[in-house]
Amino acid sequence: MNQITTGLRLLVAVPCLNEAATIRSLVEDIPRAIPGLAQVDVLVVDDGSVDETASQARAGGATVLSHGINRGVGTAFQSAVTHAVVNRYDFMVNIDGDRQFNPLDIPKLLEPVLAGRADMVTASRFVDSTFTPDMPRVKLVGNHLMSYLVSRLVGQRFKDVSCGFRCYSRESLLRLNLHGAFTYTQETFLDFCAKNLRIVEVPIGVVYFPDRVSRVAGSIVKYAASTAKIIFRGYRDYHPLRFFWGISAFFFVPGLALGVLFFWHYFTTGKFSGYLFAGFGSAFLITMALVFLVLGIVTDMLDRVRSNQDRILYLLKKNGQGIN
């Protein structure tokens, strides 16, 4: 890593819930001396733990921000981002508190951002097959499907969109605007890609604990439903015209087919009887298509308002205003 600048500061943020068994050793193993950086600080966001997570984190040398109640890893991550922006850190790394990831790999994630080649770097468990963990097939397939879905939505190919070990530049933190409380991982891709920020995947090894129950994905069904809702809302907000016109096309195509069938029957027989269902069905579906067509135009205009609000929020953050 090239030491081309001085005075740069890194915040290592650890959003966690009930990680008293591992959090102190994790905090202690985070490297405090990294080439190219003048300062490395550790922030543990205690998201309503009922064990000794907070005290163990402090004993390891971390600053602790406690939510008091469990508000979700997405909210915990947003608290870390706010802390990094308010305290004017140049970079932020977030890492899980369960030691699935090795904190000594932090410089690997930092290097592309520090060198100016990326705005966000995410550890990837699947970009290199030698790093793929031995996880249950249902989770492996679920991760691949989620990555495929997000990649299709953003128009770029990513192998791992659910990993909780990432590095961000200050510019990306200033531009980041998330809303999901349940998680943040997939929504971050939607937000950054919509704003043309550069995302790089770096292969990183992960330790998989077969007996561990995930604090976020304890239930596969709940995780899939919650993340699907976040992705749905994000895609709707960032690409409203494509979203609503896609729904419009879904109604228009069968409506047109039924309309053609209805009028074909009339012109060949001179009668409406027998095919009235096609006429009514066509009228209903085409009406719905028109509704979503207009809704797409309206929300596309509102998207310009959202984009302007994002710019205003970015400038307020950059100038140190508007953040509590």
Secondary structure, DSSP 8 states (H G I E B T S, - for coil): -----SS-EEEEEEEESS-TTTHHHHHHHS-S--TT-SEEEEEEEE-S-SSSHHHHHHHTT-EEEE-SS---HHHHHHHHHHHHHHTT-SEEEE--TTSSS-GGGHHHHHHHHHTTS-SEEEEESSSSGGG-----HHHHHHHHHHHHHHHHHHTS--S-SS-S-EEEEHHHHHH-----SS--HHHHHHHHHHTT--EEEEE------TT---SS-SSHHHHHHHHHHHHHHHHHHHSHHHHHHHHHHHHHHHHHHHHHHHHHHHHHHS--TT-HHHHHHHHHHHHHHHHHHHHHHHHHHHHHHHHHHHHHHHHHHHTT-S--
